[in-house]
């Protein structure tokens, strides 16, 4: 019996029966709502909760999709913001670097105006030749740029040193605070003479030696010390530094002290090379300067 029922109620026949029943309900509904209304209420009790559940599921799925899409959009926006921040940080670094270079160039321009009577060329420090940066360093200009030995090197603050060695594309600068450095100098205000000598024992303290000051010379703490006319290699009037701790020597004939260099050698990056070499109109003055420097260099 059951096999016969199964064979009779096939899916196609069931679908046909349901369709016929629905059609019958439609036809009846045209003629009487009394018959359909109870059925409609019964169906509503079943269908509406199901419909609400399906709507809830659908809304949940849509909301999750929207949330997922929003999260992906936020993540993409976050990546774009990070890229923008990285770009802005790089641009900011470049602007700071450019500003620093501009400040250096402005300072060099000021020193160029200060020593306008001397021809000069700018150079950048590209390395050092020893463990102590302050003793000597390498610049990116050489004989191909007209650089020659004994040319004076200055910064925006004052005297740096002198060209001691020249190659085609680079040169070596020996600084005024190096252990073997000697400069014939004078007080800028009074013209009283003295000598500035590099001293490695004072280098860590930021000083060099100020020596050979005559007993009656008017050189006091804080005075500006510049290169003198009797120097055999340094051009006249370039600021070297400032006198400090000037005291009478034990011999009672001379005074000495310290000199605070005008140049900040620790942060030096760009310099100006004065391309004019020192020349003397008076041979006797030249001889005096050379003898003084030779004598002082021997003492060091």
C-alpha positions, 0 to 999 in steps of 0.5 A: 500500500505504501509503495502505491502511495509513493508511486502516486504522490510523486513530486510532480503530482504534489506540486500540481495539487498544491498549484490547483489548491492555490488556484482554487483559493484565488477563485474562491477569494473573488466570490467570498472573503468569508472562506478565505479570511480564516485561512489567511489568518492561519497562514499569517500566524505561520508565515509572518514569523517566518518572514520576520525571521528571514527579514532579520537574517537578511538584515543581519547579513546586509549589516555584516556585509556593510560592516565588513565593507566599512572595515575594509574601507577604513583599513584602506583609508588607514593605509593611505593615511600612513603613506601620506604621513610617511611622505609628509615626514620625508618632505619635512626632513627634506625641508629641514635639511634644505633650511639648514643648508639655506642657513649655512649659505646665508651665513657664508654669504654674510662672511663673504660680504665681511671679507668682500675684498678677498676672492672666495669659493665655497666648499663642503666638508666630506671627511676627516683625515684623523681620529680627531675631526678638529685637527684636519678634514677633507673638502670637496674642492681641489686643484681642478677648482683652483685650490692651492696650498696655504689658502686660508679657509674660513666659516661664517664664524671666523678662521678655520685653518689653511689648505695643507694638501691639494689633490685634483678633486679634494683638499685637506684643511689643517685647522687652527686648533690642531696641535701643530698650528701657529698663527700670528695674531693681534687684538682687533681693538688695540692692535697689540700682537700675540700668538695663537697656538694649537694645543691638544691638551686644551682641545677637550676644553674647547681652548687653544693657547694664547701666548707671547703677549707683551707685558704692556700689551692691552689684551684683556678677557673677551677681546676679539683676536684676529690674524695680524699683518705680520703672519706669513700665510694668514691674511690680515683681520680674520677673526680667530676667537676671544681672549680668556684667562689672560695672566702675567707669566712667571718671567714678569716680561710676558703674559699668556692665556687661553683663546676660545675659538670663534668657529664651532668645529664640532658642527662645521659643514661648509666653509669658504676658501679664500683663493688669494694667497698672502703676499708681502709688499715689505720683505722685512715684514715677511721675514719677521713673520716667517721667523716668528712662526718658525720659532713658535713651531719649533717650540711646539 
